[in-house]
Amino acid sequence: MALILFAARRLFYAAILVIGVLVLSFLLIRLAPGDPVDTLAGQMGGMTEEIRAGLRSEYGLDQPTLVQLGIYLERFASGNLGYSYFFNLPVLSLILQRLPATLLLVLTALVVAVLSGTTLGVLASRRPNGLLSQFITVVSVIGYSAPVFWTGMLLIILFASVIPILPVSGMTAAAVSGGWLLDSVDVAHHLVLPAVSLAVVYLAQYSRLTRASMLDVLGSDYVRTARAKGLEERKVFFKHAFRNAMLPIITIVGLQFGNLLAGAIVVETVFNWPGLGRLAFDSVLRRDYPTLLGLLFFSSLLVIVANQLVDVCYRLADPRIKAS
Amino acid sequence: MDGRSTTLLDISGLSVEFRGGGRTARVLNDVAITLTTNETLGIVGESGCGKSMTALAILRLVPSPPGRISGGRIVFEGEDLLQASEQRLRDVRGHRIGMIFQEPMTSLNPVLTIGDQLSETLVKHLKLDARAARARAIELLKAVGIPAPERRVDEYPHQLSGGMRQRVMIAMAIGCEPRLLIADEPTTALDVTVQAQIFELLRELRARSGMGLILITHDMGVIAEMTDRVAVMYGGRVVEEASTADILSAPAHPYTRGLIACVPDLDAEEAPGADLLEIAGMVPSVWDLPKGCPFADRCAEAMPRCLAEMPPTTVLSAGHRVACWLQEGAAS
């Protein structure tokens, strides 16, 4: 019963949050000068004022902003996210079509960053002043300071001309379908560079954080207790220290999921990866309001879901949370 | 148990150094301590005098770096632990020597159950399987007086009070029936009423098992009640060692006398608000130990010689040793 209440309350807050995101982004977009008709006119090389007015009234762009917002929310409530001017598709099907590519990219990058980041951090903490530790610190600082697009472009240069073993653009090779297995290998092959560019920043952060967290935990009283019990160093490290050291990492991963999505916009654009990020970039340029709003809605949904998952992980990892 | 006492632990010349910022601090200096089975030895002194470091050194758990055991012998059951391999030490730790730490609040791992933390010692040293270890863990919890052990075994440390946690620590330390139990200020973090219970438990366990017990404390009252023999430490040295009776009736070192005088006497007819006695001054920093007696600058009876030269150890009577210039020539 308590659990149902808890879940219901969470859901209620999430709904309010989503509506808030929608309203705010709707209003923010309207603050930007220009509208889709201007963009369209620009592309067609000019348009008379009458045609513009006609288009505006056809799309409802001549209505006051608040009325437009009302219409949008009303349709949204019935599951209609609108129609993309530019892609000539309902926004919902457009997004659902692009969503898997982004999820694949972001989750791969996340897994790579968390796994290699924590592994490097743990290794570094074994000998905090050792050579490996210093090497990792230096690499982390570089990885952390380098902007995603720059890392991406360097990787493109490296793998397009110097050692051309990895595809640098798109999600699949031009030739299609040799069965699902070959297709998967093809996608995985294309995934390497974008996922690595996106992962590098977070990998750097997680390894630094893990190292610091491990060193902190290794100096704690309960680790001394574990040693005084005669346990092997491996057990002290992984059973006693690592689980505790992971708690802050879990928190950070949850907090940064939104950043990861934002990073996907850049990476997808650089690597021509057909996901939500590139869709977002395109729809901003085209003033494709319905698509943009739909994307913001889905992003906030993803972030909310990610945070709930992190909450669950945290509860599993730290028994003290359940009590409160 | 045949009731006879044999030498269990023989520490001699134990020195520990800490390095930092290009300087070296001698945290322990030529420490000598012996302990037999069936005996409780108290180590007493103020914070920073080397009590806990001595305990950690016995298990070779001195944090390193920056610490280092720079010399001496720690002979436990005929084996010098300072010469033993890490592998061998891990067999001794938690098995032949149990240790209870000062802070029950932080000495248990917050993300593992009580049962898990108890069992791992049993699995490691007694080669029990998971089921047997769990059963033994419940027995141990019962033995240290934890109510509803079948339920507690699956709980986490945060669900227990401080006193209960210290009982869990004790259960953990005695799980493999060690020959030596080291308790480093086991009650400092606990309420007075709980303190008495913990000491009662320790006394009972020691009497039942015939193990040796080293009790580290800063409280002369505890020494009087619990121990057979006392080593008084100051500035990383043992400044006086004797039977508890001798220490209390005929303390030879001014520092020992100071410690005894500091115990407030509840029966005394002093006016309320009368000053509590204290030893003036502070424990010298281990980074900056004086050339002579480390206690000299706080000692009311200090002579010029005390500042210049470290006093040698004088044997006053059988089992009563003191390092003080005042006692020079008083040797038996």
Interface residues (C-beta under 8 A of the other chain):
Chain A: G219 S220 D221 Y222 R224 T225 A226 R227 A228 K229 G230 L231 E232 K235 K239 H240 R243 N244 A317 D318 P319 R320 A323
Chain B: L59 L61 P63 L89 R90 D91 V92 R93 G94 H95 M99 F101 E103 T106 S107 L108 N109 P110 V111 L112 T113 E120 T121 K124 H125 Y156 H158 Q159 M169 M172
